[in-house]
Structure formats: C-alpha cells, structure tokens
Amino acid sequence: MKIAVGQAVDLMPTTLDAKVGESIRIVNQDDEDFMVGPFFVKAKATVAMRFTREGTLVGTCDMNAEGEIVINVTA
C-alpha cells in the first residue's frame, strides 16, 4: 500500500553479501509486482536463485528507501 501511494518502504537492505553456493529466495505476498535488484517478482510469486559464480548484481529495488540493491557474491 505504501508504494502504491508513493511512500518509501525499507524492507530490503541496500547491500547483500552472499557466497558462491548460497541461495536467495524472494517471496512476494503482495497483489503488486515488484523489482528487487535484478529480480522481477510477480504478485503472489516466489523467485529463487542459487549463486554459482562470483560477481556483483546491481538493480532497482522497490523494497528499500534507496531504490537500489547491490548483491556481492564472493567465493
């Protein structure tokens, strides 16, 4: 509801550190679709990804006040 009326939300960190072999799972329990970094998460859907190599993923994030998330994946 806050996003729909233009208010900022702060549910996700702006930086997330992960190791190769770890996974992320994002569950969207809302009725709206959202961007969470490089992931487009449809309403009532779950997105999962296992990190298989080192790197940095950067993307728009509707779930934090900065509007961006950086995911650093290291060995």
C-alpha positions in Angstrom: 0.0 0.0 0.0 2.8 2.5 0.8 4.4 2.0 -2.6 1.1 2.5 -4.3 0.7 5.9 -2.8 4.3 7.0 -3.4 5.7 6.4 0.1 9.1 4.8 0.6 9.5 1.4 2.2 12.5 -0.2 3.8 12.2 -3.9 3.7 15.4 -4.9 2.0 19.0 -3.9 2.7 20.8 -1.7 0.1 23.7 -4.2 0.1 23.6 -8.0 0.4 26.7 -10.2 0.7 26.5 -13.8 -0.4 28.9 -16.7 -1.1 29.0 -18.9 -4.2 26.7 -21.8 -3.5 24.3 -19.8 -1.4 20.8 -19.0 -2.5 18.3 -16.2 -2.3 14.6 -16.6 -2.2 12.2 -13.7 -2.5 8.5 -14.2 -1.7 6.1 -11.6 -2.8 2.9 -11.8 -0.8 1.5 -8.6 -2.2 -1.0 -8.1 -5.0 1.5 -5.9 -6.9 4.6 -6.9 -8.9 8.0 -5.5 -7.7 11.6 -5.2 -8.7 14.1 -6.5 -6.1 17.5 -5.8 -7.6 17.8 -7.8 -10.8 14.8 -9.9 -10.0 11.2 -9.1 -11.2 8.9 -10.7 -8.6 5.3 -11.1 -9.8 2.4 -10.7 -7.3 1.9 -13.8 -5.2 5.0 -15.4 -6.6 8.4 -16.6 -5.4 11.8 -16.1 -7.2 14.8 -18.2 -6.2 18.4 -18.1 -7.4 21.5 -20.0 -6.4 24.7 -18.1 -6.8 27.1 -20.1 -9.0 29.9 -17.6 -9.6 31.5 -14.5 -8.1 30.3 -11.1 -9.2 28.2 -8.1 -8.4 24.5 -7.8 -9.2 23.0 -4.3 -9.1 19.4 -3.3 -9.8 16.4 -1.2 -8.9 14.8 -2.2 -5.6 11.2 -1.2 -4.8 11.7 -2.6 -1.3 14.2 -0.1 0.2 14.3 3.7 0.5 17.5 4.0 -1.7 15.7 2.4 -4.6 18.7 0.2 -5.4 20.3 -3.0 -4.1 23.8 -4.4 -4.7 24.4 -8.1 -4.3 28.1 -9.0 -3.8 28.8 -12.7 -4.4 32.2 -14.0 -3.3 33.9 -17.3 -3.2 
